[in-house]
Amino acid sequence: MSRAKTSGGLVLFENTKANGTQMLVAHPGGPFFANKDEGWWSIPKGEPEQEEEIFDAALREFEEETGLKPKGPYLELGNILQKNGKRVYAWAFEGAWPEGKIPECNEITMEFPKGSGKSWTFPEIDRALMLPPAQARAKLRKEQTPFIDRLLERLERNSMASKG
């Protein structure tokens, strides 16, 4: 497997009586994404470093991109293949995202517009929201929406098992 085309990510979710199931989605920072909304958001994710396992990369990237330390147990959500050829593996964990919290994340520097010679430094993600499944599905990259369905299926199975 080509690690350069692989990412690991985490889906933070919360179940409350008032709001039902909600999950965290993140908006990429920078000038290219400034006016892009539906279909451009992502789960917090990133590529593994040299000799790093994908799950460990998912944990590290979540903390780097949100400023929140993830805590298990974790539910494996499998993987998807994005249009760009990158395979994304994901796990979910239950927790809370404070309403209105701005991600405390690392910054990246890149040339924009490409070929201009101008470098920009900006946060890797500029917004993160806890959303119910239908709204999260609308915001996420289309290829990542199966993670929502898999999470909901796992939660339903776990709920049924605990009642049985």
Buried (B, 14 or more C-beta within 10 A) or exposed (E): EEBEBBBBBBBBBBEEEEEEBBBBBBBBBBEBBEEEEEEBBBBBBBBBEEEBEBBEBBBBBBBBBBBBEBEEEBBEBEBBEBEEEBBBBBBBBBBBBEEEBEBEBBEEEEEBEEEEEEEBEBBBBBBBBBBEBEBBBBBBBEBBBBBBEBBBEBBEEEEEEEEE
